[in-house]
Amino acid sequence: MLIPIIIVATVHVKEGNMEKAKEALKEMVPKIKESEPGLLEYIPHTVKQDPNAIMFYEKYADGDAMKQHMANLPKNMEKFSPLLERGMDVKNLDEIV
């Protein structure tokens, strides 16, 4: 039985660039979901407590699906990455149920 891999990743957008970041994500996310069949969930969220943060909820069918996503990430994030302030905070999760 394959165990899904779940990640929550938080990035910080440079001051004044949140609208540009949202537009880049609206273009980027559907393409990522369409091109990566092992990616079960990929949902960006704004964070009410931090107006410059975007949090991604990501769920992969297995390790291979996550590796495929990571390999595609530099190309997929070309428009989004320049808008970011600093590195990504990544947390791996385990489902309780």
C-alpha positions as CSV (number, residue, x, y, z in Angstrom):
1,M,0.0,0.0,0.0
2,L,1.4,3.4,-1.0
3,I,1.3,6.1,1.6
4,P,0.4,9.6,0.3
5,I,2.9,12.3,1.1
6,I,1.5,15.5,2.4
7,I,3.3,18.8,2.7
8,V,2.5,22.3,3.8
9,A,4.8,24.9,2.4
10,T,4.9,28.6,3.2
11,V,6.5,31.3,1.1
12,H,6.7,35.0,1.7
13,V,6.0,37.4,-1.1
14,K,8.0,40.7,-1.5
15,E,6.1,43.7,-0.2
16,G,3.7,45.1,-2.8
17,N,3.8,42.0,-5.0
18,M,0.9,39.9,-3.6
19,E,-1.5,40.7,-6.5
20,K,1.2,39.7,-9.0
21,A,1.8,36.5,-7.0
22,K,-1.9,35.6,-7.0
23,E,-2.1,36.2,-10.8
24,A,1.0,34.0,-11.4
25,L,-0.5,31.3,-9.2
26,K,-3.9,31.4,-11.1
27,E,-1.9,30.7,-14.3
28,M,0.6,28.2,-12.8
29,V,-1.5,26.0,-10.6
30,P,-3.9,24.5,-13.2
31,K,-1.0,23.7,-15.5
32,I,0.8,21.9,-12.6
33,K,-2.3,19.9,-11.7
34,E,-2.9,18.9,-15.3
35,S,0.7,17.9,-16.0
36,E,1.3,15.9,-12.8
37,P,-1.2,13.0,-12.4
38,G,0.3,11.9,-9.0
39,L,-0.3,15.3,-7.5
40,L,-3.6,14.8,-5.7
41,E,-3.9,18.3,-4.1
42,Y,-2.1,21.5,-4.7
43,I,-3.9,24.4,-3.2
44,P,-2.3,27.8,-2.5
45,H,-3.8,29.9,0.3
46,T,-3.3,33.4,1.6
47,V,-2.7,33.7,5.3
48,K,-4.9,36.1,7.3
49,Q,-2.3,36.6,10.0
50,D,0.5,37.4,7.5
51,P,-0.6,39.5,4.4
52,N,2.7,38.6,2.6
53,A,2.5,34.8,3.1
54,I,1.2,32.1,0.8
55,M,0.7,28.6,2.1
56,F,0.5,25.6,-0.2
57,Y,-1.3,22.4,0.8
58,E,0.2,19.6,-1.3
59,K,-0.7,15.9,-1.4
60,Y,1.1,13.4,-3.5
61,A,0.1,9.8,-4.3
62,D,3.7,8.7,-3.4
63,G,7.3,9.6,-3.4
64,D,7.7,9.3,-7.1
65,A,4.9,11.9,-7.6
66,M,6.6,14.3,-5.2
67,K,9.9,13.8,-7.0
68,Q,8.2,14.6,-10.4
69,H,6.8,17.8,-8.9
70,M,10.1,18.9,-7.4
71,A,11.9,18.2,-10.8
72,N,9.3,20.4,-12.5
73,L,9.3,23.1,-9.9
74,P,12.0,25.5,-11.3
75,K,10.3,25.7,-14.7
76,N,6.8,25.9,-13.2
77,M,7.7,28.7,-10.8
78,E,9.6,31.0,-13.3
79,K,7.0,33.8,-13.0
80,F,6.3,33.2,-9.3
81,S,9.8,32.8,-7.8
82,P,11.1,36.4,-8.5
83,L,8.2,37.7,-6.4
84,L,9.3,35.8,-3.3
85,E,11.2,37.4,-0.5
86,R,13.0,34.4,1.1
87,G,13.2,30.6,1.1
88,M,10.3,28.2,1.6
89,D,9.3,26.8,5.0
90,V,8.2,23.1,4.4
91,K,6.5,20.8,6.8
92,N,5.7,17.2,6.2
93,L,2.4,15.9,7.6
94,D,0.9,12.6,8.5
95,E,-2.8,12.1,8.3
96,I,-4.4,10.9,11.5
97,V,-7.3,9.1,9.8
